[in-house]
């Protein structure tokens, strides 16, 4: 993706999520066992929204 900036990384066991910004949209890159799973962008939402999604993923609340 063009102009992607990574802000923070959340890790728990084999799950990892990076909070990112692409253009004006915040989102997350999701990984399992160090393998990239997918990118989600949350149009119209804040950096905190992306951070919450990342945290929920690594703690098993958000399923991908």
C-alpha positions in Angstrom: 0.0 0.0 0.0 1.2 3.5 -0.7 2.1 5.8 2.1 1.5 3.3 4.9 2.8 4.4 8.3 3.0 1.9 11.2 2.2 3.4 14.6 2.3 0.6 17.1 2.6 -3.2 17.4 0.6 -5.5 19.6 1.7 -9.1 20.3 0.3 -11.9 22.3 1.6 -15.5 21.7 1.5 -16.2 18.0 -0.8 -13.3 17.2 0.5 -9.8 16.1 -1.3 -6.7 14.9 0.3 -3.4 13.7 -1.8 -0.2 13.8 -1.3 1.7 10.5 -2.4 4.8 8.7 -2.9 4.8 4.9 -3.8 8.2 3.5 -6.4 9.5 6.0 -7.5 6.1 7.2 -6.4 4.2 10.3 -6.3 0.4 10.3 -4.4 -2.8 11.2 -2.2 -5.3 9.6 -2.9 -8.7 11.2 -0.5 -11.7 11.5 -0.6 -15.2 12.9 2.6 -17.3 13.5 4.5 -14.4 11.8 2.5 -14.9 8.6 0.5 -11.9 7.2 -3.2 -12.6 7.3 -4.9 -9.3 6.1 -5.1 -5.6 6.3 -8.3 -3.8 7.5 -8.8 -0.1 7.1 -11.4 1.7 9.3 -12.6 4.6 7.2 -13.9 7.5 9.4 -12.5 6.1 12.6 -9.7 7.2 14.9 -6.3 5.8 15.7 -7.7 4.7 19.1 -10.3 2.6 17.2 -7.5 0.8 15.3 -5.6 0.3 18.6 -8.6 -1.2 20.2 -9.1 -3.6 17.2 -5.4 -4.6 17.3 -5.6 -5.3 21.1 -8.9 -7.2 20.7 -7.3 -9.4 18.0 -4.2 -10.4 20.0 -6.3 -11.2 23.0 -8.6 -13.4 21.0 -11.7 -11.2 21.1 -11.6 -10.2 17.5 -11.6 -13.2 15.1 -10.1 -13.1 11.6 
